[in-house]
Amino acid sequence: METVTPDPRRWWALAALVASMLTLGFDMTILNVALPTMAADLGASTGEQQWMADAYVVVFAALMLPAGLLGDRFGRRRMLVTGLGIFLVGSLVGALAGDVNAVIAARAVMGVGAALVTPLSLSVLPTLFGPEERTKAVGITSAASALGLPLGPIIGGWLLNHVWWGSVFLINVPMAAIGIAACVFLLPETKDPASPEVDTVSTALAATGLGALVYGIIEAPTRGWGDPLVLSVLAASVALIAALVLRERRVVRPMLDMTLLAHRGFLFNTVAATLVTFILTGLLFVLPPYLQAVLGHDALGTGVRLLPMMGGLLVASRLAPQVVARFGARAAVSAGLVVLAFAGFLGSRTTVGSGYGFVALWLTITGLGFGLSLIPAMNGGLSALPRDRAGSGSGLLMTLRQVGGAIGIALLGSLLAGAFRDRLDVTGLPARAADTAGESVVAAHLVAERAGAPELVTSANNAYVHGMGVVLLVCGTAALVSALLAAAFLPSTPPGSPEPEAPDMAAEGADARQ
């Protein structure tokens, strides 16, 4: 078995990765808090808000596989710095955007940068840390990303209250600059010149297939699931993704290494991490409008009221390694998903009159469940990767997670939009005003203010809370099903036992290819 000599700079290098992940974590929630304000200023519908969030995620997911390979081939530090630079440029474009389409374009550019940063931040870990230190390193990087989550809403909320909404993009510029400096001065260069070349056709198939899938899901509530355009786009997405899988199975050195998915430990840890991401991204999309529009808090107040979930996540990031050491990874992931399911079912009982105390309770439980399930699942997936495929393997893991995130925003956002529109009472409103009110709870409040119709505000609040309850019920059910899958199929790792060495998996992958 190969003996890995620990890099003496590994903890300083981890600090550089922390700076990079903090930047992305910060941006993840700052936009969620800003969306209601941007929707009002730009006149964005729920579908357009979904695209402002999903343009980033779709590009992010589609490009992470080639990004991991680029890092393997040309140097992970070089690609990390490049990614942070692109992210910085996209943030500048977003700050100067004057309409919805410009914001969507800026978010897509930021997604390109984030696609380079995320898988490479993770792929560096197996090359720097042995199995005995890797759990701690994954926990620290997860906590760094989590630390950005509460900072985003609070700082973003303050900026929205005192400056224009473009400042939520502008704040990323110094954050990205700090990340670039940290990578340049602290992170050693690592690469694997023998990695597969980036396949342009496969990259195009991934981007168009995922984009078509998200477009169909977002447009379906407005056009109808039986609409010819929606059906055509969804059918095209299935064909494109199937073509991607078939192409990758035929090539000798695939960009999408299907042999990794044949390993039970990697597959089911990745499935668990993907479903958790599906739930969290959907939740972070539907919650800020409830806090802002229904409960009437300003942007800063909304950010502060997301802290219980972030606090639960930070506690779980410290607790997860101890739970794994005592009870094993399978028990930790399964228990975390059960906690997440309980939080979803509890949250679905929220009413307009519940008050924030009840919301804070299930938000805290959500954060605990998220951290307890995601961190062991991510570590288990990373531990199953061959060391020489760290970039492409972690890129595959993160790509599937981000696909879950994109579908979470699209599917749960569309579910919310449909439930809201069905429950909203627009009796007596002109047809154009009724259509506008049905676009989002923010739009309904604006229409009510202009029309002098306080009953529309009441109806909009009730309709939104109903839709949010449906979303949380779906989230709880998905988490419970995921917990059962994890308990049944995740490999049984005895408490306190070391995780499998990466070279063992490399041998398995070679056997599978022969």
Summary of the structure (lengths in Angstrom):
residues: 514
radius of gyration: 22.1
end to end distance: 21.7
largest distance: 75.5
contacts: 2041
relative contact order: 0.14
helix: 82%
strand: 0%
